[in-house]
Amino acid sequence: MKTDFKLSPNVVERYLEKPGEEILKSDIIRFVKENGIRMINFMYPADDGRLKTLNFVVNSEEYLESILTFGERVDGSSLFPFIEAGNSDLYVIPRYSTAFVDPFSEIPTLVMLAEFFNKEGLPLDSSPQNTLHKACKSFKEVTGMDFYAMGELEYYVIAPDNGMFPATDQKGYHESSPFAKFNDFRVECMDLIAKAGGEIKYGHSEVGNFSLDGQIYEQNEIEFLPVYAEKAASQLMLAKWIIRSNAIRRGFDVTFAPKITEGKAGSGLHIHFKIMKEGKNMMIENGKLSDIAKKAIVGILENADSITAMGNRVPTSYFRLVPHQEAPTSICWGDRNRSVLVRVPLGWTGENDMCTKVNPLENASISASDQRQTVELRSADCSANIYQLLAAMIVAAREGFLMNNALKRADELYVSVNIHNESNKQQLEALKSLPDSCVKSAETLLENRALFEKEGVFNPAMIDAIASNLRSYHDRSLRKDLEGDRKGMLELVKKYWNC
């Protein structure tokens, strides 16, 4: 636990000199009084995957105490399709640990994420946050370990093209200015996300970089550090809100859409995870991927087709998940292999001291760092309901520990080559594929719903609502129908631009 808060980007933590997890109601009241805070905002996720906002004026200490203690009522039927209008009142209660100062409000405003409670004052069984909470709890009960996660948040920035230092088409990976035009915007967003409590690993420009119809389209990525899964979901939600809000302030357009035009890189939401026990990363044993990691991987692979129902929720998701591209379609895993669904990236487990080779004046340091090893699921995109996506991954990973043949399946699903090369055609044909439409994804979810409803993690009404929404797109043959139809494809992209 950190004790020096001089470097904390979050002004609330820095002022109170304590981590968010230790913040009390009395701390919030003191911060409000001593920093001239005049507004309180509660934010919470709805079924559409966006954060909603409720504003309060701080008009007395008594009223501040009241809203911090009892929250407020909201209409659940306007937030979730599975809540009936006849019995829709919900409470929203703020989580003090999430407090941050709103960077976009001219009026001094303190923001907190809020949780949903039902009329009995119990956590709403079907809320996105509670679904993820139940998944984490069930995973801990079965395995004795905790599930940590982080996201790679990809998005495009769009603005008028002035013609200077033109982009090299599809060659934007880690590009510097002036060939990358929005590095400063990305860095500004990263700073704002950190001030809101997001734990960021790094940011960079991504592959997608092109001009079209007088506009620059530049793909960027912000990657986070692994944290407990519930915090990982919250910081990704806040990050999307911050990037969009900062874009409109700067006069830019931003899209997290999985596909924005033909022949250009789509945007994913790759999710890395690791399994922790008493502060130790359990993904590595004796410098190699552990059996624990393999069991979790197999659980996710065996249920990967159903996970798309939570992670790929619009028709354009399935225009990104097409064969022979970097986005995966075949259900398999491998090391450092970007053609697979689950990838094991480099993990700093080598024996050489790289630091002193580059910096010979430094004293010898320990080179291996098992703590940093993660595993990456590459299918999801930002149409996902992030809480449901992580909950589905955790439920599936939990199942891997209950399989008698998990390690055998790990060997069978391992791929060491580019699966899309012609020479590997036979191996490719032996693997299952991800769904190719929202409709197919809904069907796999309904076939496998017992897994997600097990231990009461996913509420049956939530499963029904997810499947109903996916089926409503009627896109079973859409990829084939729009093949070669550029105009139709662009109309579809526009429709789901702000997924």
FIPA-812141 format. One line per field, with one value per residue (C-alpha): residue number from 1; residue in three letters; x, y, z. Coordinates in Angstrom, 3 decimals, decimal comma. Example, Ala and Ser with C-alpha at 12.3 -4.5 7.8 and 13.67 -1.06 7.14 Angstrom:
BEGIN
k <- c(1	2)
r <- c(ALA	SER)
xx <- c(12,300	13,670)
yy <- c(-4,500	-1,060)
zz <- c(7,800	7,140)
END
This chain:
BEGIN
k <- c(1	2	3	4	5	6	7	8	9	10	11	12	13	14	15	16	17	18	19	20	21	22	23	24	25	26	27	28	29	30	31	32	33	34	35	36	37	38	39	40	41	42	43	44	45	46	47	48	49	50	51	52	53	54	55	56	57	58	59	60	61	62	63	64	65	66	67	68	69	70	71	72	73	74	75	76	77	78	79	80	81	82	83	84	85	86	87	88	89	90	91	92	93	94	95	96	97	98	99	100	101	102	103	104	105	106	107	108	109	110	111	112	113	114	115	116	117	118	119	120	121	122	123	124	125	126	127	128	129	130	131	132	133	134	135	136	137	138	139	140	141	142	143	144	145	146	147	148	149	150	151	152	153	154	155	156	157	158	159	160	161	162	163	164	165	166	167	168	169	170	171	172	173	174	175	176	177	178	179	180	181	182	183	184	185	186	187	188	189	190	191	192	193	194	195	196	197	198	199	200	201	202	203	204	205	206	207	208	209	210	211	212	213	214	215	216	217	218	219	220	221	222	223	224	225	226	227	228	229	230	231	232	233	234	235	236	237	238	239	240	241	242	243	244	245	246	247	248	249	250	251	252	253	254	255	256	257	258	259	260	261	262	263	264	265	266	267	268	269	270	271	272	273	274	275	276	277	278	279	280	281	282	283	284	285	286	287	288	289	290	291	292	293	294	295	296	297	298	299	300	301	302	303	304	305	306	307	308	309	310	311	312	313	314	315	316	317	318	319	320	321	322	323	324	325	326	327	328	329	330	331	332	333	334	335	336	337	338	339	340	341	342	343	344	345	346	347	348	349	350	351	352	353	354	355	356	357	358	359	360	361	362	363	364	365	366	367	368	369	370	371	372	373	374	375	376	377	378	379	380	381	382	383	384	385	386	387	388	389	390	391	392	393	394	395	396	397	398	399	400	401	402	403	404	405	406	407	408	409	410	411	412	413	414	415	416	417	418	419	420	421	422	423	424	425	426	427	428	429	430	431	432	433	434	435	436	437	438	439	440	441	442	443	444	445	446	447	448	449	450	451	452	453	454	455	456	457	458	459	460	461	462	463	464	465	466	467	468	469	470	471	472	473	474	475	476	477	478	479	480	481	482	483	484	485	486	487	488	489	490	491	492	493	494	495	496	497	498	499)
r <- c(MET	LYS	THR	ASP	PHE	LYS	LEU	SER	PRO	ASN	VAL	VAL	GLU	ARG	TYR	LEU	GLU	LYS	PRO	GLY	GLU	GLU	ILE	LEU	LYS	SER	ASP	ILE	ILE	ARG	PHE	VAL	LYS	GLU	ASN	GLY	ILE	ARG	MET	ILE	ASN	PHE	MET	TYR	PRO	ALA	ASP	ASP	GLY	ARG	LEU	LYS	THR	LEU	ASN	PHE	VAL	VAL	ASN	SER	GLU	GLU	TYR	LEU	GLU	SER	ILE	LEU	THR	PHE	GLY	GLU	ARG	VAL	ASP	GLY	SER	SER	LEU	PHE	PRO	PHE	ILE	GLU	ALA	GLY	ASN	SER	ASP	LEU	TYR	VAL	ILE	PRO	ARG	TYR	SER	THR	ALA	PHE	VAL	ASP	PRO	PHE	SER	GLU	ILE	PRO	THR	LEU	VAL	MET	LEU	ALA	GLU	PHE	PHE	ASN	LYS	GLU	GLY	LEU	PRO	LEU	ASP	SER	SER	PRO	GLN	ASN	THR	LEU	HIS	LYS	ALA	CYS	LYS	SER	PHE	LYS	GLU	VAL	THR	GLY	MET	ASP	PHE	TYR	ALA	MET	GLY	GLU	LEU	GLU	TYR	TYR	VAL	ILE	ALA	PRO	ASP	ASN	GLY	MET	PHE	PRO	ALA	THR	ASP	GLN	LYS	GLY	TYR	HIS	GLU	SER	SER	PRO	PHE	ALA	LYS	PHE	ASN	ASP	PHE	ARG	VAL	GLU	CYS	MET	ASP	LEU	ILE	ALA	LYS	ALA	GLY	GLY	GLU	ILE	LYS	TYR	GLY	HIS	SER	GLU	VAL	GLY	ASN	PHE	SER	LEU	ASP	GLY	GLN	ILE	TYR	GLU	GLN	ASN	GLU	ILE	GLU	PHE	LEU	PRO	VAL	TYR	ALA	GLU	LYS	ALA	ALA	SER	GLN	LEU	MET	LEU	ALA	LYS	TRP	ILE	ILE	ARG	SER	ASN	ALA	ILE	ARG	ARG	GLY	PHE	ASP	VAL	THR	PHE	ALA	PRO	LYS	ILE	THR	GLU	GLY	LYS	ALA	GLY	SER	GLY	LEU	HIS	ILE	HIS	PHE	LYS	ILE	MET	LYS	GLU	GLY	LYS	ASN	MET	MET	ILE	GLU	ASN	GLY	LYS	LEU	SER	ASP	ILE	ALA	LYS	LYS	ALA	ILE	VAL	GLY	ILE	LEU	GLU	ASN	ALA	ASP	SER	ILE	THR	ALA	MET	GLY	ASN	ARG	VAL	PRO	THR	SER	TYR	PHE	ARG	LEU	VAL	PRO	HIS	GLN	GLU	ALA	PRO	THR	SER	ILE	CYS	TRP	GLY	ASP	ARG	ASN	ARG	SER	VAL	LEU	VAL	ARG	VAL	PRO	LEU	GLY	TRP	THR	GLY	GLU	ASN	ASP	MET	CYS	THR	LYS	VAL	ASN	PRO	LEU	GLU	ASN	ALA	SER	ILE	SER	ALA	SER	ASP	GLN	ARG	GLN	THR	VAL	GLU	LEU	ARG	SER	ALA	ASP	CYS	SER	ALA	ASN	ILE	TYR	GLN	LEU	LEU	ALA	ALA	MET	ILE	VAL	ALA	ALA	ARG	GLU	GLY	PHE	LEU	MET	ASN	ASN	ALA	LEU	LYS	ARG	ALA	ASP	GLU	LEU	TYR	VAL	SER	VAL	ASN	ILE	HIS	ASN	GLU	SER	ASN	LYS	GLN	GLN	LEU	GLU	ALA	LEU	LYS	SER	LEU	PRO	ASP	SER	CYS	VAL	LYS	SER	ALA	GLU	THR	LEU	LEU	GLU	ASN	ARG	ALA	LEU	PHE	GLU	LYS	GLU	GLY	VAL	PHE	ASN	PRO	ALA	MET	ILE	ASP	ALA	ILE	ALA	SER	ASN	LEU	ARG	SER	TYR	HIS	ASP	ARG	SER	LEU	ARG	LYS	ASP	LEU	GLU	GLY	ASP	ARG	LYS	GLY	MET	LEU	GLU	LEU	VAL	LYS	LYS	TYR	TRP	ASN	CYS)
xx <- c(0,000	1,466	2,098	3,668	1,012	3,162	3,073	-0,590	-2,338	-5,677	-6,029	-8,458	-5,964	-3,147	-5,087	-6,355	-3,016	-4,704	-5,562	-9,069	-9,839	-9,440	-11,512	-14,422	-17,543	-15,968	-13,002	-15,333	-17,128	-13,811	-12,545	-15,759	-15,656	-11,954	-11,769	-14,849	-16,675	-20,134	-21,491	-21,533	-22,022	-22,939	-22,065	-23,197	-23,307	-26,548	-27,378	-26,122	-22,595	-22,436	-22,029	-25,083	-24,870	-26,923	-26,024	-26,403	-25,866	-24,005	-26,349	-25,649	-23,526	-26,708	-27,756	-24,237	-24,281	-27,690	-26,774	-23,478	-25,301	-28,611	-27,900	-30,916	-33,733	-33,511	-35,803	-34,344	-36,662	-35,051	-31,601	-32,172	-34,596	-35,118	-36,568	-40,336	-41,740	-44,316	-41,625	-38,606	-37,336	-33,699	-31,267	-27,822	-25,233	-21,798	-18,573	-16,217	-13,090	-13,810	-13,917	-12,220	-12,559	-14,432	-11,872	-14,544	-16,796	-16,252	-18,096	-15,908	-17,431	-16,624	-17,539	-18,091	-19,162	-22,344	-23,801	-27,412	-29,582	-33,133	-36,147	-34,990	-31,646	-29,776	-27,349	-29,366	-28,930	-28,933	-26,796	-23,570	-21,378	-23,006	-22,758	-19,005	-18,801	-20,553	-18,233	-15,148	-16,569	-17,408	-13,941	-12,330	-14,554	-13,644	-9,940	-8,847	-7,376	-8,244	-8,805	-6,961	-7,509	-6,498	-7,686	-6,053	-8,380	-8,175	-9,947	-9,744	-9,433	-10,849	-10,232	-9,760	-6,609	-4,340	-2,152	1,087	3,281	0,757	0,063	1,571	-1,429	-1,716	1,787	0,927	2,220	4,107	4,468	5,823	4,759	4,509	3,447	1,120	-1,184	-2,959	-0,207	-0,733	-4,466	-3,766	-1,296	-3,803	-6,452	-4,031	-3,343	-7,075	-7,751	-4,960	-6,417	-9,728	-8,017	-7,112	-3,858	-2,252	0,610	1,316	-0,134	0,866	-0,414	-1,674	-1,532	-4,603	-3,460	-5,007	-6,745	-10,198	-12,481	-10,429	-10,255	-7,379	-8,183	-5,603	-5,808	-4,500	-4,256	-4,157	-3,207	-3,843	-2,075	-3,566	-5,835	-8,614	-11,257	-13,940	-11,602	-10,445	-14,011	-14,630	-11,464	-12,207	-15,700	-14,299	-11,568	-14,088	-16,118	-13,005	-11,690	-15,058	-15,556	-12,062	-12,556	-15,688	-13,898	-11,074	-13,353	-12,346	-14,491	-13,631	-14,915	-14,353	-16,237	-14,791	-14,716	-14,798	-14,148	-13,055	-9,449	-8,305	-7,391	-10,357	-10,318	-10,426	-10,584	-7,984	-8,321	-5,243	-5,657	-3,599	-4,507	-3,180	-2,838	-1,521	0,243	1,880	1,219	0,184	0,557	4,218	5,889	9,628	9,875	7,153	3,413	1,760	-0,947	-3,131	-2,796	-3,511	-6,696	-7,977	-7,078	-8,911	-12,003	-12,119	-11,430	-14,124	-16,667	-15,204	-18,081	-20,553	-18,303	-18,745	-22,335	-20,910	-17,797	-18,984	-22,435	-22,985	-23,007	-19,748	-18,016	-18,203	-16,710	-13,587	-13,605	-12,900	-10,392	-6,835	-6,651	-4,947	-8,288	-8,832	-11,521	-10,223	-10,516	-6,956	-4,061	-0,312	2,817	3,504	1,205	-1,188	-3,222	-4,657	-7,616	-5,723	-2,126	0,630	2,803	6,404	6,573	10,047	10,944	14,360	17,578	19,552	19,869	18,742	18,877	22,602	23,368	21,802	22,982	26,394	26,827	23,868	24,392	23,256	19,520	17,128	16,041	13,194	9,806	7,102	4,716	4,254	3,126	-0,416	-2,529	-4,542	-8,030	-8,082	-11,685	-13,584	-14,180	-15,618	-19,205	-18,848	-20,599	-17,291	-18,686	-20,526	-17,502	-15,155	-17,788	-18,176	-14,412	-14,126	-17,011	-15,415	-11,965	-13,478	-14,912	-11,425	-10,507	-13,479	-12,578	-10,872	-9,208	-8,222	-4,479	-5,062	-7,322	-4,646	-2,242	-4,884	-5,761	-2,183	-0,930	2,696	2,335	0,371	-2,878	-3,929	-0,971	-1,996	0,426	-1,567	-4,959	-5,571	-4,886	-7,139	-10,036	-9,860	-10,502	-13,862	-14,531	-16,057	-19,602	-19,863	-22,886	-24,791	-27,552	-25,130	-23,554	-26,984	-27,626	-24,365	-25,112	-28,551	-27,116	-24,526	-26,580	-26,439	-22,718	-23,229	-26,241	-24,363	-23,839	-26,273	-23,661	-25,689	-29,352	-31,589	-33,407	-30,042	-29,148	-32,533	-32,053	-28,551	-29,731	-32,828	-30,765	-28,304	-31,066	-32,771	-30,000	-31,068	-27,484	-27,018	-26,049	-24,989	-21,289	-22,118	-24,855	-22,519	-19,519	-18,243	-20,879	-18,718	-21,616	-23,673	-20,700	-20,060	-23,737	-23,539	-20,363	-22,013	-25,001	-22,773	-20,146	-20,788	-21,342)
yy <- c(0,000	3,358	5,923	8,796	10,603	13,377	11,650	10,635	12,235	12,117	15,423	13,868	11,158	13,701	16,141	13,512	11,627	8,246	5,757	5,704	2,383	4,084	7,204	7,692	9,809	12,249	12,604	13,463	16,084	17,625	17,735	19,403	22,033	22,826	22,923	24,962	22,077	23,284	20,282	16,507	14,159	10,484	8,449	4,887	2,522	1,638	-1,228	0,730	0,673	4,433	6,299	8,255	11,321	12,732	16,248	17,599	21,146	21,309	23,618	22,527	20,082	18,274	17,733	16,620	14,105	12,866	12,192	10,567	8,264	7,498	8,280	9,042	7,347	6,728	5,124	1,686	1,002	3,895	2,431	-1,315	-3,091	-5,972	-3,742	-3,185	0,352	-0,741	-1,482	0,426	2,617	1,983	3,623	4,839	4,954	6,592	4,647	7,048	5,284	6,512	10,244	12,679	16,318	16,786	18,184	19,490	21,463	25,204	24,840	22,957	19,473	16,190	12,982	9,506	6,276	4,882	1,412	0,282	-1,025	-2,396	-1,377	-3,613	-1,819	-4,807	-4,682	-4,900	-8,506	-7,637	-4,493	-4,620	-3,808	-6,401	-9,046	-8,467	-8,435	-11,813	-13,227	-12,135	-13,566	-16,904	-17,127	-16,561	-19,193	-21,832	-21,074	-19,179	-16,535	-13,096	-12,117	-9,017	-7,371	-4,476	-3,147	-1,912	0,930	1,635	4,547	6,828	10,617	12,439	16,081	18,189	17,362	20,372	18,341	18,775	15,746	13,322	10,009	6,830	4,603	1,866	2,617	4,632	2,205	4,203	7,142	10,426	13,944	15,623	12,502	11,611	14,581	13,711	12,605	15,722	15,005	11,410	12,537	15,089	12,368	10,077	12,811	13,393	9,643	9,328	12,244	10,354	7,315	5,335	3,381	3,747	1,699	3,666	5,248	5,364	5,866	2,687	1,184	2,918	6,207	7,550	10,476	10,315	13,020	15,851	14,295	12,722	9,413	8,494	5,446	5,634	3,284	3,749	0,657	0,231	-1,567	-4,795	-4,118	-6,035	-6,733	-4,488	-1,496	-2,401	-2,104	1,210	2,835	1,756	3,248	6,525	6,548	6,350	9,195	11,339	10,770	11,660	14,690	15,989	15,455	17,577	20,270	20,252	20,116	16,568	13,559	10,275	6,765	3,486	1,626	-1,807	-0,987	2,453	1,780	-0,941	-2,084	-0,158	-1,345	-1,831	-0,999	-3,699	-3,816	-6,466	-7,619	-8,858	-10,790	-12,363	-14,415	-13,276	-14,874	-13,008	-10,477	-13,088	-13,530	-17,156	-17,116	-18,161	-21,138	-21,775	-19,243	-20,895	-20,468	-22,220	-24,860	-22,269	-19,973	-22,816	-23,809	-20,238	-19,972	-23,206	-22,126	-18,925	-20,700	-23,325	-20,540	-17,905	-18,055	-17,145	-14,381	-12,499	-11,821	-9,518	-8,356	-7,802	-6,249	-4,497	-5,790	-4,015	-6,065	-9,006	-7,032	-6,755	-10,458	-11,810	-14,489	-13,648	-10,373	-9,602	-9,758	-13,426	-15,788	-19,264	-20,460	-21,278	-19,853	-19,379	-17,515	-14,084	-15,062	-12,384	-14,776	-16,567	-15,686	-15,853	-14,676	-15,047	-11,938	-11,485	-11,487	-10,415	-13,925	-14,053	-14,392	-11,549	-8,169	-5,922	-2,733	-2,848	-3,823	-0,539	1,430	0,045	2,503	0,948	-1,755	-5,220	-5,614	-8,533	-9,048	-11,537	-10,197	-12,848	-10,203	-8,657	-11,752	-11,489	-13,332	-11,482	-12,126	-10,410	-10,687	-7,932	-4,363	-1,194	-2,089	-4,337	-3,780	-3,839	-5,117	-7,969	-8,784	-9,131	-11,077	-13,497	-13,975	-14,639	-17,143	-18,949	-18,936	-20,319	-23,193	-24,107	-25,030	-27,389	-29,291	-32,663	-32,442	-28,752	-29,322	-31,842	-29,336	-26,687	-28,832	-29,512	-25,819	-24,533	-23,082	-22,153	-20,876	-18,264	-20,154	-18,379	-19,501	-21,894	-24,510	-24,653	-25,087	-28,540	-27,335	-24,315	-26,461	-28,506	-25,423	-23,928	-20,371	-17,371	-16,375	-14,291	-12,180	-10,764	-13,317	-16,247	-14,808	-14,651	-18,291	-19,448	-17,429	-18,999	-22,483	-21,846	-19,701	-22,260	-21,560	-17,815	-18,199	-20,715	-19,537	-16,694	-14,577	-13,528	-12,818	-14,787	-11,564	-10,016	-12,991	-12,726	-8,987	-9,413	-12,122	-10,155	-7,082	-9,097	-10,873	-7,548	-6,684	-9,503	-9,639	-13,372	-12,883	-9,228	-9,809	-11,723	-9,275	-6,257	-7,917	-5,448	-2,854	0,007	2,455	-0,009	-0,790	2,908	3,453	0,567	1,999	5,392	3,801	2,289	5,055	5,780	2,211)
zz <- c(0,000	-1,021	1,706	-0,250	-2,282	-3,773	-7,180	-7,104	-10,117	-8,262	-6,387	-3,885	-2,873	-2,809	-0,641	1,797	1,762	1,573	-1,203	-2,601	-0,912	2,511	1,842	4,264	4,086	6,533	4,144	1,255	3,361	4,457	0,863	-0,322	2,430	2,178	-1,648	-2,494	-4,196	-5,234	-7,153	-6,641	-9,613	-9,413	-12,531	-13,249	-16,255	-18,021	-20,369	-23,395	-21,964	-21,377	-18,101	-16,929	-14,670	-11,782	-10,531	-6,988	-5,722	-2,419	-0,515	3,061	5,014	6,076	2,462	1,511	4,363	3,170	-0,452	0,520	2,943	1,254	-2,396	-4,575	-6,519	-10,280	-12,872	-13,550	-16,500	-18,403	-17,761	-18,254	-20,641	-18,214	-15,455	-15,722	-15,532	-12,936	-10,347	-11,545	-8,701	-7,832	-5,458	-6,562	-3,759	-4,269	-3,875	-2,059	-3,320	-6,864	-6,069	-8,444	-9,472	-12,768	-15,251	-17,635	-15,297	-14,771	-11,459	-8,916	-9,042	-7,331	-9,193	-7,770	-9,430	-7,930	-7,389	-7,922	-5,065	-5,120	-3,015	-0,135	-0,040	-1,474	-4,462	-7,683	-8,783	-12,480	-12,488	-14,543	-11,525	-9,282	-12,011	-12,141	-8,334	-8,149	-10,829	-8,866	-5,647	-7,295	-8,857	-5,445	-3,809	-6,419	-6,871	-3,752	-6,072	-7,447	-11,076	-12,274	-15,648	-17,855	-21,191	-24,388	-25,370	-29,114	-30,814	-33,848	-33,735	-36,763	-37,760	-40,918	-42,919	-43,525	-45,886	-43,911	-43,110	-44,612	-42,913	-44,308	-44,884	-42,219	-40,908	-37,813	-35,171	-32,497	-34,922	-33,546	-34,404	-36,861	-38,803	-35,930	-35,418	-32,152	-29,782	-27,651	-27,454	-26,356	-23,681	-22,401	-22,171	-20,341	-17,785	-17,230	-16,902	-14,327	-12,361	-12,314	-10,763	-13,882	-13,586	-17,006	-18,392	-21,579	-24,699	-28,370	-31,888	-33,545	-37,042	-38,485	-40,029	-43,244	-44,953	-46,531	-47,948	-46,471	-42,992	-41,033	-39,338	-36,714	-34,480	-30,912	-27,965	-24,200	-22,223	-18,514	-15,686	-14,294	-11,317	-9,579	-12,231	-10,710	-10,770	-14,285	-15,594	-13,866	-15,158	-18,740	-18,495	-17,186	-19,831	-22,678	-21,133	-20,670	-24,220	-25,758	-23,492	-24,187	-27,931	-28,068	-26,061	-28,618	-31,669	-32,687	-33,447	-31,732	-32,363	-30,553	-33,307	-34,176	-37,894	-39,502	-43,194	-45,615	-45,734	-42,659	-39,179	-36,876	-33,170	-30,522	-26,756	-25,969	-22,361	-20,499	-17,276	-14,550	-11,500	-8,138	-4,716	-1,678	-3,894	-6,135	-9,847	-10,345	-14,145	-14,045	-12,375	-12,685	-15,488	-17,589	-18,018	-15,074	-15,069	-13,319	-16,335	-18,769	-16,930	-17,065	-20,760	-21,596	-19,690	-21,721	-25,025	-24,460	-23,952	-26,272	-28,756	-25,991	-24,625	-27,911	-26,791	-24,110	-25,960	-29,559	-29,475	-32,819	-36,409	-37,312	-34,601	-36,990	-39,886	-37,720	-36,764	-40,237	-41,340	-42,433	-40,474	-37,176	-35,350	-34,390	-35,635	-34,712	-31,118	-30,096	-28,094	-28,440	-27,367	-28,909	-31,791	-33,056	-35,214	-32,147	-29,946	-26,645	-26,763	-24,174	-24,654	-23,607	-19,829	-18,648	-17,514	-19,195	-17,237	-18,827	-17,118	-19,958	-17,907	-17,208	-20,800	-21,897	-18,837	-17,857	-14,955	-13,182	-10,583	-11,598	-11,129	-11,092	-14,682	-14,355	-13,225	-13,019	-11,662	-15,125	-17,030	-18,376	-20,942	-23,599	-25,028	-28,439	-29,614	-27,765	-28,914	-27,393	-28,227	-25,164	-21,893	-20,045	-16,741	-18,456	-20,628	-17,666	-15,717	-18,640	-18,906	-15,173	-15,183	-18,134	-16,509	-13,300	-15,333	-16,525	-12,958	-12,787	-15,973	-15,508	-18,927	-18,915	-19,378	-22,158	-23,921	-23,474	-25,489	-28,163	-28,616	-28,649	-31,936	-32,573	-36,150	-38,086	-38,297	-41,496	-43,628	-46,397	-45,079	-41,835	-43,501	-42,023	-38,483	-39,024	-40,193	-36,989	-34,810	-33,893	-35,072	-33,355	-34,378	-37,550	-36,574	-33,613	-34,270	-34,118	-30,988	-29,339	-30,230	-28,658	-25,519	-25,117	-25,693	-22,976	-20,594	-17,766	-17,348	-16,960	-14,681	-12,507	-8,915	-9,681	-11,449	-14,514	-13,886	-16,346	-17,337	-18,215	-20,448	-22,173	-22,729	-24,174	-26,571	-27,576	-28,397	-30,492	-32,417	-33,180	-35,675	-38,050	-39,364	-39,923	-43,588	-43,420	-44,077	-47,243	-48,275	-48,075	-49,717	-52,327	-51,371	-50,101	-49,778	-47,763	-45,554	-44,797	-43,988	-41,506	-39,971	-39,550	-37,835	-35,115	-35,018	-31,330	-30,186)
END
